[in-house]
Amino acid sequence: MIDFAGIRQVQMRIAAIQEQFGMPGGVPGMLFQKKLDSEIEKAKGVRSADAAAAHSDAARDAAPKALRAAGAKGKTEALPIADKPLADLVREASAKFGVDPKLVSAVAEVESGGNQNAVSGAGAVGIMQLMPETAAGLGVNPYDEKENVEGGAKYIKEMLDTFGGDVKKAVAAYNAGPQAVKDYGGVPPYRETQNYVNKVLDIYQ
């Protein structure tokens, strides 16, 4: 580190000797001193400007990241279900069983239009259209809305696990049963099941 105080002391000593002997040319070292002071101030100004610019750049870079982080935390993906309480049930059930809530809601939409009072001619019950025996195997009461949605989410999860995460096969199995999907190595050639899979995937994707 440069000892500016020491330099100034030497300059002042030279100036005093020069004046003592009447040497012309003014006070030696003063031009150097002024130049030195000027350069020091410039250096300070540059450092301050650089620091301000760096701070501004950091703030500018950090702002979008902060906004993205806040958006990621605060954002709740819209589901294809108009009824908010039902959408909340779908999110809760999906989180409980580790399933994409959009997939569960797509199945619910195609199965019953989100109607817990829906009962099919075959006896499937509620929002997720659970057959009584399927509901019993899942340990849920299909006539209870919350349990019906949980049962559907749980069954979708089981089908996804059965078919290695293949959504198309899982959806087909939800409609036609896992054995039919295994027998045909994919979506069974049933018009009803094929139409069902297409409808669910159109909503899901």
MOBEL-V775201 format. One record per residue. N is the residue number from 0. SS is DSSP state (H for helix, E for strand, C for the rest). Layout:
# MOBEL-V775201
N:SS
N:SS
This chain:
# MOBEL-V775201
0:C
1:C
2:C
3:H
4:H
5:H
6:H
7:H
8:H
9:H
10:H
11:H
12:H
13:H
14:H
15:H
16:H
17:H
18:H
19:H
20:C
21:C
22:C
23:C
24:C
25:C
26:C
27:C
28:C
29:H
30:H
31:H
32:H
33:H
34:H
35:H
36:H
37:H
38:H
39:H
40:H
41:H
42:H
43:H
44:H
45:H
46:H
47:H
48:H
49:H
50:H
51:H
52:H
53:H
54:H
55:H
56:H
57:H
58:H
59:H
60:H
61:H
62:H
63:H
64:H
65:H
66:H
67:H
68:H
69:H
70:H
71:H
72:H
73:H
74:C
75:C
76:C
77:C
78:C
79:C
80:C
81:C
82:C
83:H
84:H
85:H
86:H
87:H
88:H
89:H
90:H
91:H
92:H
93:H
94:H
95:H
96:H
97:C
98:C
99:C
100:H
101:H
102:H
103:H
104:H
105:H
106:H
107:H
108:H
109:H
110:H
111:H
112:C
113:C
114:C
115:C
116:C
117:C
118:E
119:C
120:C
121:C
122:C
123:C
124:E
125:C
126:C
127:C
128:C
129:E
130:C
131:H
132:H
133:H
134:H
135:H
136:H
137:H
138:C
139:C
140:C
141:C
142:C
143:C
144:H
145:H
146:H
147:H
148:H
149:H
150:H
151:H
152:H
153:H
154:H
155:H
156:H
157:H
158:H
159:H
160:H
161:H
162:C
163:C
164:C
165:C
166:H
167:H
168:H
169:H
170:H
171:H
172:H
173:H
174:H
175:H
176:C
177:H
178:H
179:H
180:H
181:H
182:H
183:H
184:C
185:C
186:C
187:C
188:C
189:C
190:H
191:H
192:H
193:H
194:H
195:H
196:H
197:H
198:H
199:H
200:H
201:H
202:H
203:H
204:C
